[in-house]
Amino acid sequence: DAAPPTSTDQNPTTFYNTDTATYNVKLVVTTNYGCSDSTYRKVVIGPDLIVYTPTAFTPNKSGPEVNDKFKSIISGEKSMELIIFNRWGEIMFQTTDKNEEWDGTFRGAPCQQDVYAYQMRVVALNDEVYTYSGTITLIR
């Protein structure tokens, strides 16, 4: 293994060659009088956050099965929350499970063909919060 990178720059930068790893970074500061102190901090390098949200689905059992239910495809996240509203602001569907799909129903009854709004909050592995909103067309 190669020695960890070191620098005497005031604001150093480095390149990590893996997408996912945890590094222990040590900072040593020395004053102009020769006094020094150090501190350590974990730096977590995670994969990029990827969020893909389709704009329409057809819960009618015709066509590709993958299009019968609605869900966003998310990777590189710590958590997520998805809320789907009808045009009057009523919550039709809500989940914190990225694998849970909306089947186009509300309280067991099929929702009408329409355009629905969604809001999504995703927390990345580095704790950054991203919000997404848009519309989904339910086609019957």
MODELLER restraints for C-alpha pairs under 7 A, 6 or more apart:
rsr = mdl.restraints
at = mdl.atoms
rsr.add(forms.Gaussian(group=physical.xy_distance, feature=features.Distance(at['CA:19:A'], at['CA:45:A']), mean=6.34, stdev=0.5))
rsr.add(forms.Gaussian(group=physical.xy_distance, feature=features.Distance(at['CA:19:A'], at['CA:46:A']), mean=5.79, stdev=0.5))
rsr.add(forms.Gaussian(group=physical.xy_distance, feature=features.Distance(at['CA:19:A'], at['CA:47:A']), mean=5.29, stdev=0.5))
rsr.add(forms.Gaussian(group=physical.xy_distance, feature=features.Distance(at['CA:20:A'], at['CA:45:A']), mean=5.06, stdev=0.5))
rsr.add(forms.Gaussian(group=physical.xy_distance, feature=features.Distance(at['CA:20:A'], at['CA:46:A']), mean=4.47, stdev=0.5))
rsr.add(forms.Gaussian(group=physical.xy_distance, feature=features.Distance(at['CA:20:A'], at['CA:47:A']), mean=5.88, stdev=0.5))
rsr.add(forms.Gaussian(group=physical.xy_distance, feature=features.Distance(at['CA:21:A'], at['CA:44:A']), mean=6.01, stdev=0.5))
rsr.add(forms.Gaussian(group=physical.xy_distance, feature=features.Distance(at['CA:21:A'], at['CA:45:A']), mean=5.27, stdev=0.5))
rsr.add(forms.Gaussian(group=physical.xy_distance, feature=features.Distance(at['CA:21:A'], at['CA:46:A']), mean=6.73, stdev=0.5))
rsr.add(forms.Gaussian(group=physical.xy_distance, feature=features.Distance(at['CA:22:A'], at['CA:42:A']), mean=6.62, stdev=0.5))
rsr.add(forms.Gaussian(group=physical.xy_distance, feature=features.Distance(at['CA:22:A'], at['CA:43:A']), mean=5.71, stdev=0.5))
rsr.add(forms.Gaussian(group=physical.xy_distance, feature=features.Distance(at['CA:22:A'], at['CA:44:A']), mean=4.47, stdev=0.5))
rsr.add(forms.Gaussian(group=physical.xy_distance, feature=features.Distance(at['CA:22:A'], at['CA:45:A']), mean=6.14, stdev=0.5))
rsr.add(forms.Gaussian(group=physical.xy_distance, feature=features.Distance(at['CA:23:A'], at['CA:42:A']), mean=5.63, stdev=0.5))
rsr.add(forms.Gaussian(group=physical.xy_distance, feature=features.Distance(at['CA:23:A'], at['CA:43:A']), mean=5.16, stdev=0.5))
rsr.add(forms.Gaussian(group=physical.xy_distance, feature=features.Distance(at['CA:23:A'], at['CA:44:A']), mean=6.41, stdev=0.5))
rsr.add(forms.Gaussian(group=physical.xy_distance, feature=features.Distance(at['CA:24:A'], at['CA:40:A']), mean=6.57, stdev=0.5))
rsr.add(forms.Gaussian(group=physical.xy_distance, feature=features.Distance(at['CA:24:A'], at['CA:41:A']), mean=5.75, stdev=0.5))
rsr.add(forms.Gaussian(group=physical.xy_distance, feature=features.Distance(at['CA:24:A'], at['CA:42:A']), mean=4.57, stdev=0.5))
rsr.add(forms.Gaussian(group=physical.xy_distance, feature=features.Distance(at['CA:24:A'], at['CA:43:A']), mean=6.28, stdev=0.5))
rsr.add(forms.Gaussian(group=physical.xy_distance, feature=features.Distance(at['CA:25:A'], at['CA:40:A']), mean=5.54, stdev=0.5))
rsr.add(forms.Gaussian(group=physical.xy_distance, feature=features.Distance(at['CA:25:A'], at['CA:41:A']), mean=5.30, stdev=0.5))
rsr.add(forms.Gaussian(group=physical.xy_distance, feature=features.Distance(at['CA:25:A'], at['CA:42:A']), mean=6.10, stdev=0.5))
rsr.add(forms.Gaussian(group=physical.xy_distance, feature=features.Distance(at['CA:25:A'], at['CA:43:A']), mean=6.86, stdev=0.5))
rsr.add(forms.Gaussian(group=physical.xy_distance, feature=features.Distance(at['CA:26:A'], at['CA:38:A']), mean=6.84, stdev=0.5))
rsr.add(forms.Gaussian(group=physical.xy_distance, feature=features.Distance(at['CA:26:A'], at['CA:39:A']), mean=5.76, stdev=0.5))
rsr.add(forms.Gaussian(group=physical.xy_distance, feature=features.Distance(at['CA:26:A'], at['CA:40:A']), mean=4.47, stdev=0.5))
rsr.add(forms.Gaussian(group=physical.xy_distance, feature=features.Distance(at['CA:26:A'], at['CA:41:A']), mean=6.60, stdev=0.5))
rsr.add(forms.Gaussian(group=physical.xy_distance, feature=features.Distance(at['CA:27:A'], at['CA:38:A']), mean=5.40, stdev=0.5))
rsr.add(forms.Gaussian(group=physical.xy_distance, feature=features.Distance(at['CA:27:A'], at['CA:39:A']), mean=5.40, stdev=0.5))
rsr.add(forms.Gaussian(group=physical.xy_distance, feature=features.Distance(at['CA:27:A'], at['CA:40:A']), mean=6.32, stdev=0.5))
rsr.add(forms.Gaussian(group=physical.xy_distance, feature=features.Distance(at['CA:28:A'], at['CA:36:A']), mean=6.81, stdev=0.5))
rsr.add(forms.Gaussian(group=physical.xy_distance, feature=features.Distance(at['CA:28:A'], at['CA:37:A']), mean=5.74, stdev=0.5))
rsr.add(forms.Gaussian(group=physical.xy_distance, feature=features.Distance(at['CA:28:A'], at['CA:38:A']), mean=4.25, stdev=0.5))
rsr.add(forms.Gaussian(group=physical.xy_distance, feature=features.Distance(at['CA:28:A'], at['CA:39:A']), mean=6.72, stdev=0.5))
rsr.add(forms.Gaussian(group=physical.xy_distance, feature=features.Distance(at['CA:29:A'], at['CA:36:A']), mean=5.37, stdev=0.5))
rsr.add(forms.Gaussian(group=physical.xy_distance, feature=features.Distance(at['CA:29:A'], at['CA:37:A']), mean=5.56, stdev=0.5))
rsr.add(forms.Gaussian(group=physical.xy_distance, feature=features.Distance(at['CA:29:A'], at['CA:38:A']), mean=6.25, stdev=0.5))
rsr.add(forms.Gaussian(group=physical.xy_distance, feature=features.Distance(at['CA:30:A'], at['CA:36:A']), mean=4.09, stdev=0.5))
rsr.add(forms.Gaussian(group=physical.xy_distance, feature=features.Distance(at['CA:30:A'], at['CA:37:A']), mean=6.70, stdev=0.5))
rsr.add(forms.Gaussian(group=physical.xy_distance, feature=features.Distance(at['CA:46:A'], at['CA:125:A']), mean=6.34, stdev=0.5))
rsr.add(forms.Gaussian(group=physical.xy_distance, feature=features.Distance(at['CA:47:A'], at['CA:76:A']), mean=5.55, stdev=0.5))
rsr.add(forms.Gaussian(group=physical.xy_distance, feature=features.Distance(at['CA:48:A'], at['CA:76:A']), mean=5.83, stdev=0.5))
rsr.add(forms.Gaussian(group=physical.xy_distance, feature=features.Distance(at['CA:49:A'], at['CA:75:A']), mean=5.85, stdev=0.5))
rsr.add(forms.Gaussian(group=physical.xy_distance, feature=features.Distance(at['CA:49:A'], at['CA:76:A']), mean=4.49, stdev=0.5))
rsr.add(forms.Gaussian(group=physical.xy_distance, feature=features.Distance(at['CA:49:A'], at['CA:77:A']), mean=6.17, stdev=0.5))
rsr.add(forms.Gaussian(group=physical.xy_distance, feature=features.Distance(at['CA:49:A'], at['CA:124:A']), mean=6.20, stdev=0.5))
rsr.add(forms.Gaussian(group=physical.xy_distance, feature=features.Distance(at['CA:50:A'], at['CA:74:A']), mean=5.49, stdev=0.5))
rsr.add(forms.Gaussian(group=physical.xy_distance, feature=features.Distance(at['CA:50:A'], at['CA:75:A']), mean=5.22, stdev=0.5))
rsr.add(forms.Gaussian(group=physical.xy_distance, feature=features.Distance(at['CA:50:A'], at['CA:76:A']), mean=6.40, stdev=0.5))
rsr.add(forms.Gaussian(group=physical.xy_distance, feature=features.Distance(at['CA:51:A'], at['CA:72:A']), mean=6.89, stdev=0.5))
rsr.add(forms.Gaussian(group=physical.xy_distance, feature=features.Distance(at['CA:51:A'], at['CA:73:A']), mean=5.78, stdev=0.5))
rsr.add(forms.Gaussian(group=physical.xy_distance, feature=features.Distance(at['CA:51:A'], at['CA:74:A']), mean=4.57, stdev=0.5))
rsr.add(forms.Gaussian(group=physical.xy_distance, feature=features.Distance(at['CA:51:A'], at['CA:75:A']), mean=6.81, stdev=0.5))
rsr.add(forms.Gaussian(group=physical.xy_distance, feature=features.Distance(at['CA:52:A'], at['CA:72:A']), mean=5.63, stdev=0.5))
rsr.add(forms.Gaussian(group=physical.xy_distance, feature=features.Distance(at['CA:52:A'], at['CA:73:A']), mean=5.09, stdev=0.5))
rsr.add(forms.Gaussian(group=physical.xy_distance, feature=features.Distance(at['CA:52:A'], at['CA:74:A']), mean=6.48, stdev=0.5))
rsr.add(forms.Gaussian(group=physical.xy_distance, feature=features.Distance(at['CA:53:A'], at['CA:72:A']), mean=4.49, stdev=0.5))
rsr.add(forms.Gaussian(group=physical.xy_distance, feature=features.Distance(at['CA:53:A'], at['CA:73:A']), mean=6.45, stdev=0.5))
rsr.add(forms.Gaussian(group=physical.xy_distance, feature=features.Distance(at['CA:54:A'], at['CA:72:A']), mean=6.75, stdev=0.5))
rsr.add(forms.Gaussian(group=physical.xy_distance, feature=features.Distance(at['CA:55:A'], at['CA:135:A']), mean=6.51, stdev=0.5))
rsr.add(forms.Gaussian(group=physical.xy_distance, feature=features.Distance(at['CA:55:A'], at['CA:136:A']), mean=4.66, stdev=0.5))
rsr.add(forms.Gaussian(group=physical.xy_distance, feature=features.Distance(at['CA:55:A'], at['CA:137:A']), mean=6.13, stdev=0.5))
rsr.add(forms.Gaussian(group=physical.xy_distance, feature=features.Distance(at['CA:56:A'], at['CA:136:A']), mean=5.16, stdev=0.5))
rsr.add(forms.Gaussian(group=physical.xy_distance, feature=features.Distance(at['CA:56:A'], at['CA:137:A']), mean=4.41, stdev=0.5))
rsr.add(forms.Gaussian(group=physical.xy_distance, feature=features.Distance(at['CA:56:A'], at['CA:138:A']), mean=5.81, stdev=0.5))
rsr.add(forms.Gaussian(group=physical.xy_distance, feature=features.Distance(at['CA:57:A'], at['CA:67:A']), mean=5.25, stdev=0.5))
rsr.add(forms.Gaussian(group=physical.xy_distance, feature=features.Distance(at['CA:57:A'], at['CA:68:A']), mean=6.20, stdev=0.5))
rsr.add(forms.Gaussian(group=physical.xy_distance, feature=features.Distance(at['CA:57:A'], at['CA:69:A']), mean=6.46, stdev=0.5))
rsr.add(forms.Gaussian(group=physical.xy_distance, feature=features.Distance(at['CA:57:A'], at['CA:70:A']), mean=6.18, stdev=0.5))
rsr.add(forms.Gaussian(group=physical.xy_distance, feature=features.Distance(at['CA:57:A'], at['CA:137:A']), mean=6.55, stdev=0.5))
rsr.add(forms.Gaussian(group=physical.xy_distance, feature=features.Distance(at['CA:57:A'], at['CA:138:A']), mean=5.43, stdev=0.5))
rsr.add(forms.Gaussian(group=physical.xy_distance, feature=features.Distance(at['CA:57:A'], at['CA:139:A']), mean=6.14, stdev=0.5))
rsr.add(forms.Gaussian(group=physical.xy_distance, feature=features.Distance(at['CA:58:A'], at['CA:67:A']), mean=5.85, stdev=0.5))
rsr.add(forms.Gaussian(group=physical.xy_distance, feature=features.Distance(at['CA:58:A'], at['CA:68:A']), mean=5.17, stdev=0.5))
rsr.add(forms.Gaussian(group=physical.xy_distance, feature=features.Distance(at['CA:58:A'], at['CA:138:A']), mean=6.01, stdev=0.5))
rsr.add(forms.Gaussian(group=physical.xy_distance, feature=features.Distance(at['CA:58:A'], at['CA:139:A']), mean=4.83, stdev=0.5))
rsr.add(forms.Gaussian(group=physical.xy_distance, feature=features.Distance(at['CA:58:A'], at['CA:140:A']), mean=5.74, stdev=0.5))
rsr.add(forms.Gaussian(group=physical.xy_distance, feature=features.Distance(at['CA:59:A'], at['CA:68:A']), mean=4.04, stdev=0.5))
rsr.add(forms.Gaussian(group=physical.xy_distance, feature=features.Distance(at['CA:59:A'], at['CA:69:A']), mean=5.82, stdev=0.5))
rsr.add(forms.Gaussian(group=physical.xy_distance, feature=features.Distance(at['CA:59:A'], at['CA:103:A']), mean=6.28, stdev=0.5))
rsr.add(forms.Gaussian(group=physical.xy_distance, feature=features.Distance(at['CA:59:A'], at['CA:104:A']), mean=6.28, stdev=0.5))
rsr.add(forms.Gaussian(group=physical.xy_distance, feature=features.Distance(at['CA:59:A'], at['CA:140:A']), mean=6.62, stdev=0.5))
rsr.add(forms.Gaussian(group=physical.xy_distance, feature=features.Distance(at['CA:60:A'], at['CA:68:A']), mean=6.37, stdev=0.5))
rsr.add(forms.Gaussian(group=physical.xy_distance, feature=features.Distance(at['CA:60:A'], at['CA:140:A']), mean=6.04, stdev=0.5))
rsr.add(forms.Gaussian(group=physical.xy_distance, feature=features.Distance(at['CA:61:A'], at['CA:68:A']), mean=6.15, stdev=0.5))
rsr.add(forms.Gaussian(group=physical.xy_distance, feature=features.Distance(at['CA:68:A'], at['CA:103:A']), mean=6.94, stdev=0.5))
rsr.add(forms.Gaussian(group=physical.xy_distance, feature=features.Distance(at['CA:69:A'], at['CA:101:A']), mean=5.78, stdev=0.5))
rsr.add(forms.Gaussian(group=physical.xy_distance, feature=features.Distance(at['CA:69:A'], at['CA:102:A']), mean=5.50, stdev=0.5))
rsr.add(forms.Gaussian(group=physical.xy_distance, feature=features.Distance(at['CA:69:A'], at['CA:103:A']), mean=4.66, stdev=0.5))
rsr.add(forms.Gaussian(group=physical.xy_distance, feature=features.Distance(at['CA:69:A'], at['CA:104:A']), mean=6.97, stdev=0.5))
rsr.add(forms.Gaussian(group=physical.xy_distance, feature=features.Distance(at['CA:70:A'], at['CA:101:A']), mean=5.31, stdev=0.5))
rsr.add(forms.Gaussian(group=physical.xy_distance, feature=features.Distance(at['CA:70:A'], at['CA:102:A']), mean=5.00, stdev=0.5))
rsr.add(forms.Gaussian(group=physical.xy_distance, feature=features.Distance(at['CA:70:A'], at['CA:103:A']), mean=6.49, stdev=0.5))
rsr.add(forms.Gaussian(group=physical.xy_distance, feature=features.Distance(at['CA:71:A'], at['CA:100:A']), mean=6.96, stdev=0.5))
rsr.add(forms.Gaussian(group=physical.xy_distance, feature=features.Distance(at['CA:71:A'], at['CA:101:A']), mean=4.97, stdev=0.5))
rsr.add(forms.Gaussian(group=physical.xy_distance, feature=features.Distance(at['CA:71:A'], at['CA:102:A']), mean=6.54, stdev=0.5))
rsr.add(forms.Gaussian(group=physical.xy_distance, feature=features.Distance(at['CA:74:A'], at['CA:98:A']), mean=6.85, stdev=0.5))
rsr.add(forms.Gaussian(group=physical.xy_distance, feature=features.Distance(at['CA:76:A'], at['CA:124:A']), mean=6.24, stdev=0.5))
rsr.add(forms.Gaussian(group=physical.xy_distance, feature=features.Distance(at['CA:76:A'], at['CA:125:A']), mean=6.28, stdev=0.5))
rsr.add(forms.Gaussian(group=physical.xy_distance, feature=features.Distance(at['CA:77:A'], at['CA:122:A']), mean=6.69, stdev=0.5))
rsr.add(forms.Gaussian(group=physical.xy_distance, feature=features.Distance(at['CA:77:A'], at['CA:123:A']), mean=5.78, stdev=0.5))
rsr.add(forms.Gaussian(group=physical.xy_distance, feature=features.Distance(at['CA:77:A'], at['CA:124:A']), mean=4.29, stdev=0.5))
rsr.add(forms.Gaussian(group=physical.xy_distance, feature=features.Distance(at['CA:77:A'], at['CA:125:A']), mean=5.31, stdev=0.5))
rsr.add(forms.Gaussian(group=physical.xy_distance, feature=features.Distance(at['CA:78:A'], at['CA:123:A']), mean=5.46, stdev=0.5))
rsr.add(forms.Gaussian(group=physical.xy_distance, feature=features.Distance(at['CA:78:A'], at['CA:124:A']), mean=5.31, stdev=0.5))
rsr.add(forms.Gaussian(group=physical.xy_distance, feature=features.Distance(at['CA:78:A'], at['CA:125:A']), mean=5.01, stdev=0.5))
rsr.add(forms.Gaussian(group=physical.xy_distance, feature=features.Distance(at['CA:79:A'], at['CA:122:A']), mean=5.88, stdev=0.5))
rsr.add(forms.Gaussian(group=physical.xy_distance, feature=features.Distance(at['CA:79:A'], at['CA:123:A']), mean=5.22, stdev=0.5))
rsr.add(forms.Gaussian(group=physical.xy_distance, feature=features.Distance(at['CA:80:A'], at['CA:96:A']), mean=5.42, stdev=0.5))
rsr.add(forms.Gaussian(group=physical.xy_distance, feature=features.Distance(at['CA:80:A'], at['CA:98:A']), mean=6.80, stdev=0.5))
rsr.add(forms.Gaussian(group=physical.xy_distance, feature=features.Distance(at['CA:80:A'], at['CA:121:A']), mean=5.54, stdev=0.5))
rsr.add(forms.Gaussian(group=physical.xy_distance, feature=features.Distance(at['CA:80:A'], at['CA:122:A']), mean=4.30, stdev=0.5))
rsr.add(forms.Gaussian(group=physical.xy_distance, feature=features.Distance(at['CA:80:A'], at['CA:123:A']), mean=6.19, stdev=0.5))
rsr.add(forms.Gaussian(group=physical.xy_distance, feature=features.Distance(at['CA:81:A'], at['CA:95:A']), mean=5.73, stdev=0.5))
rsr.add(forms.Gaussian(group=physical.xy_distance, feature=features.Distance(at['CA:81:A'], at['CA:96:A']), mean=4.37, stdev=0.5))
rsr.add(forms.Gaussian(group=physical.xy_distance, feature=features.Distance(at['CA:81:A'], at['CA:120:A']), mean=5.54, stdev=0.5))
rsr.add(forms.Gaussian(group=physical.xy_distance, feature=features.Distance(at['CA:81:A'], at['CA:121:A']), mean=5.23, stdev=0.5))
rsr.add(forms.Gaussian(group=physical.xy_distance, feature=features.Distance(at['CA:81:A'], at['CA:122:A']), mean=6.56, stdev=0.5))
rsr.add(forms.Gaussian(group=physical.xy_distance, feature=features.Distance(at['CA:82:A'], at['CA:94:A']), mean=5.60, stdev=0.5))
rsr.add(forms.Gaussian(group=physical.xy_distance, feature=features.Distance(at['CA:82:A'], at['CA:95:A']), mean=5.40, stdev=0.5))
rsr.add(forms.Gaussian(group=physical.xy_distance, feature=features.Distance(at['CA:82:A'], at['CA:96:A']), mean=6.42, stdev=0.5))
rsr.add(forms.Gaussian(group=physical.xy_distance, feature=features.Distance(at['CA:82:A'], at['CA:119:A']), mean=5.91, stdev=0.5))
rsr.add(forms.Gaussian(group=physical.xy_distance, feature=features.Distance(at['CA:82:A'], at['CA:120:A']), mean=4.45, stdev=0.5))
rsr.add(forms.Gaussian(group=physical.xy_distance, feature=features.Distance(at['CA:82:A'], at['CA:121:A']), mean=6.68, stdev=0.5))
rsr.add(forms.Gaussian(group=physical.xy_distance, feature=features.Distance(at['CA:83:A'], at['CA:91:A']), mean=6.81, stdev=0.5))
rsr.add(forms.Gaussian(group=physical.xy_distance, feature=features.Distance(at['CA:83:A'], at['CA:93:A']), mean=5.83, stdev=0.5))
rsr.add(forms.Gaussian(group=physical.xy_distance, feature=features.Distance(at['CA:83:A'], at['CA:94:A']), mean=4.43, stdev=0.5))
rsr.add(forms.Gaussian(group=physical.xy_distance, feature=features.Distance(at['CA:83:A'], at['CA:95:A']), mean=6.74, stdev=0.5))
rsr.add(forms.Gaussian(group=physical.xy_distance, feature=features.Distance(at['CA:83:A'], at['CA:118:A']), mean=5.55, stdev=0.5))
rsr.add(forms.Gaussian(group=physical.xy_distance, feature=features.Distance(at['CA:83:A'], at['CA:119:A']), mean=5.39, stdev=0.5))
rsr.add(forms.Gaussian(group=physical.xy_distance, feature=features.Distance(at['CA:83:A'], at['CA:120:A']), mean=6.42, stdev=0.5))
rsr.add(forms.Gaussian(group=physical.xy_distance, feature=features.Distance(at['CA:84:A'], at['CA:91:A']), mean=5.82, stdev=0.5))
rsr.add(forms.Gaussian(group=physical.xy_distance, feature=features.Distance(at['CA:84:A'], at['CA:92:A']), mean=5.56, stdev=0.5))
rsr.add(forms.Gaussian(group=physical.xy_distance, feature=features.Distance(at['CA:84:A'], at['CA:93:A']), mean=5.14, stdev=0.5))
rsr.add(forms.Gaussian(group=physical.xy_distance, feature=features.Distance(at['CA:84:A'], at['CA:94:A']), mean=6.36, stdev=0.5))
rsr.add(forms.Gaussian(group=physical.xy_distance, feature=features.Distance(at['CA:84:A'], at['CA:116:A']), mean=6.65, stdev=0.5))
rsr.add(forms.Gaussian(group=physical.xy_distance, feature=features.Distance(at['CA:84:A'], at['CA:117:A']), mean=5.72, stdev=0.5))
rsr.add(forms.Gaussian(group=physical.xy_distance, feature=features.Distance(at['CA:84:A'], at['CA:118:A']), mean=4.34, stdev=0.5))
rsr.add(forms.Gaussian(group=physical.xy_distance, feature=features.Distance(at['CA:84:A'], at['CA:119:A']), mean=6.65, stdev=0.5))
rsr.add(forms.Gaussian(group=physical.xy_distance, feature=features.Distance(at['CA:85:A'], at['CA:91:A']), mean=4.51, stdev=0.5))
rsr.add(forms.Gaussian(group=physical.xy_distance, feature=features.Distance(at['CA:85:A'], at['CA:92:A']), mean=5.34, stdev=0.5))
rsr.add(forms.Gaussian(group=physical.xy_distance, feature=features.Distance(at['CA:85:A'], at['CA:116:A']), mean=5.74, stdev=0.5))
rsr.add(forms.Gaussian(group=physical.xy_distance, feature=features.Distance(at['CA:85:A'], at['CA:117:A']), mean=5.17, stdev=0.5))
rsr.add(forms.Gaussian(group=physical.xy_distance, feature=features.Distance(at['CA:85:A'], at['CA:118:A']), mean=6.07, stdev=0.5))
rsr.add(forms.Gaussian(group=physical.xy_distance, feature=features.Distance(at['CA:86:A'], at['CA:92:A']), mean=6.50, stdev=0.5))
rsr.add(forms.Gaussian(group=physical.xy_distance, feature=features.Distance(at['CA:86:A'], at['CA:116:A']), mean=4.98, stdev=0.5))
rsr.add(forms.Gaussian(group=physical.xy_distance, feature=features.Distance(at['CA:86:A'], at['CA:117:A']), mean=6.41, stdev=0.5))
rsr.add(forms.Gaussian(group=physical.xy_distance, feature=features.Distance(at['CA:87:A'], at['CA:116:A']), mean=6.34, stdev=0.5))
rsr.add(forms.Gaussian(group=physical.xy_distance, feature=features.Distance(at['CA:92:A'], at['CA:106:A']), mean=5.69, stdev=0.5))
rsr.add(forms.Gaussian(group=physical.xy_distance, feature=features.Distance(at['CA:93:A'], at['CA:102:A']), mean=6.73, stdev=0.5))
rsr.add(forms.Gaussian(group=physical.xy_distance, feature=features.Distance(at['CA:104:A'], at['CA:110:A']), mean=6.04, stdev=0.5))
rsr.add(forms.Gaussian(group=physical.xy_distance, feature=features.Distance(at['CA:104:A'], at['CA:111:A']), mean=5.67, stdev=0.5))
rsr.add(forms.Gaussian(group=physical.xy_distance, feature=features.Distance(at['CA:105:A'], at['CA:111:A']), mean=5.01, stdev=0.5))
rsr.add(forms.Gaussian(group=physical.xy_distance, feature=features.Distance(at['CA:113:A'], at['CA:138:A']), mean=5.17, stdev=0.5))
rsr.add(forms.Gaussian(group=physical.xy_distance, feature=features.Distance(at['CA:113:A'], at['CA:139:A']), mean=5.17, stdev=0.5))
rsr.add(forms.Gaussian(group=physical.xy_distance, feature=features.Distance(at['CA:113:A'], at['CA:140:A']), mean=5.63, stdev=0.5))
rsr.add(forms.Gaussian(group=physical.xy_distance, feature=features.Distance(at['CA:114:A'], at['CA:137:A']), mean=5.89, stdev=0.5))
rsr.add(forms.Gaussian(group=physical.xy_distance, feature=features.Distance(at['CA:114:A'], at['CA:138:A']), mean=5.48, stdev=0.5))
rsr.add(forms.Gaussian(group=physical.xy_distance, feature=features.Distance(at['CA:115:A'], at['CA:135:A']), mean=6.40, stdev=0.5))
rsr.add(forms.Gaussian(group=physical.xy_distance, feature=features.Distance(at['CA:115:A'], at['CA:136:A']), mean=5.63, stdev=0.5))
rsr.add(forms.Gaussian(group=physical.xy_distance, feature=features.Distance(at['CA:115:A'], at['CA:137:A']), mean=4.38, stdev=0.5))
rsr.add(forms.Gaussian(group=physical.xy_distance, feature=features.Distance(at['CA:115:A'], at['CA:138:A']), mean=6.21, stdev=0.5))
rsr.add(forms.Gaussian(group=physical.xy_distance, feature=features.Distance(at['CA:116:A'], at['CA:135:A']), mean=5.45, stdev=0.5))
rsr.add(forms.Gaussian(group=physical.xy_distance, feature=features.Distance(at['CA:116:A'], at['CA:136:A']), mean=5.14, stdev=0.5))
rsr.add(forms.Gaussian(group=physical.xy_distance, feature=features.Distance(at['CA:116:A'], at['CA:137:A']), mean=6.19, stdev=0.5))
rsr.add(forms.Gaussian(group=physical.xy_distance, feature=features.Distance(at['CA:117:A'], at['CA:134:A']), mean=5.71, stdev=0.5))
rsr.add(forms.Gaussian(group=physical.xy_distance, feature=features.Distance(at['CA:117:A'], at['CA:135:A']), mean=4.34, stdev=0.5))
rsr.add(forms.Gaussian(group=physical.xy_distance, feature=features.Distance(at['CA:117:A'], at['CA:136:A']), mean=6.20, stdev=0.5))
rsr.add(forms.Gaussian(group=physical.xy_distance, feature=features.Distance(at['CA:118:A'], at['CA:133:A']), mean=5.41, stdev=0.5))
rsr.add(forms.Gaussian(group=physical.xy_distance, feature=features.Distance(at['CA:118:A'], at['CA:134:A']), mean=5.55, stdev=0.5))
rsr.add(forms.Gaussian(group=physical.xy_distance, feature=features.Distance(at['CA:118:A'], at['CA:135:A']), mean=5.91, stdev=0.5))
rsr.add(forms.Gaussian(group=physical.xy_distance, feature=features.Distance(at['CA:119:A'], at['CA:132:A']), mean=5.74, stdev=0.5))
rsr.add(forms.Gaussian(group=physical.xy_distance, feature=features.Distance(at['CA:119:A'], at['CA:133:A']), mean=4.39, stdev=0.5))
rsr.add(forms.Gaussian(group=physical.xy_distance, feature=features.Distance(at['CA:119:A'], at['CA:134:A']), mean=6.91, stdev=0.5))
rsr.add(forms.Gaussian(group=physical.xy_distance, feature=features.Distance(at['CA:120:A'], at['CA:131:A']), mean=5.61, stdev=0.5))
rsr.add(forms.Gaussian(group=physical.xy_distance, feature=features.Distance(at['CA:120:A'], at['CA:132:A']), mean=5.00, stdev=0.5))
rsr.add(forms.Gaussian(group=physical.xy_distance, feature=features.Distance(at['CA:120:A'], at['CA:133:A']), mean=6.18, stdev=0.5))
rsr.add(forms.Gaussian(group=physical.xy_distance, feature=features.Distance(at['CA:121:A'], at['CA:129:A']), mean=6.97, stdev=0.5))
rsr.add(forms.Gaussian(group=physical.xy_distance, feature=features.Distance(at['CA:121:A'], at['CA:130:A']), mean=5.79, stdev=0.5))
rsr.add(forms.Gaussian(group=physical.xy_distance, feature=features.Distance(at['CA:121:A'], at['CA:131:A']), mean=4.54, stdev=0.5))
rsr.add(forms.Gaussian(group=physical.xy_distance, feature=features.Distance(at['CA:121:A'], at['CA:132:A']), mean=6.44, stdev=0.5))
rsr.add(forms.Gaussian(group=physical.xy_distance, feature=features.Distance(at['CA:122:A'], at['CA:129:A']), mean=5.81, stdev=0.5))
rsr.add(forms.Gaussian(group=physical.xy_distance, feature=features.Distance(at['CA:122:A'], at['CA:130:A']), mean=5.19, stdev=0.5))
rsr.add(forms.Gaussian(group=physical.xy_distance, feature=features.Distance(at['CA:122:A'], at['CA:131:A']), mean=6.33, stdev=0.5))
rsr.add(forms.Gaussian(group=physical.xy_distance, feature=features.Distance(at['CA:123:A'], at['CA:129:A']), mean=4.52, stdev=0.5))
rsr.add(forms.Gaussian(group=physical.xy_distance, feature=features.Distance(at['CA:123:A'], at['CA:130:A']), mean=6.29, stdev=0.5))
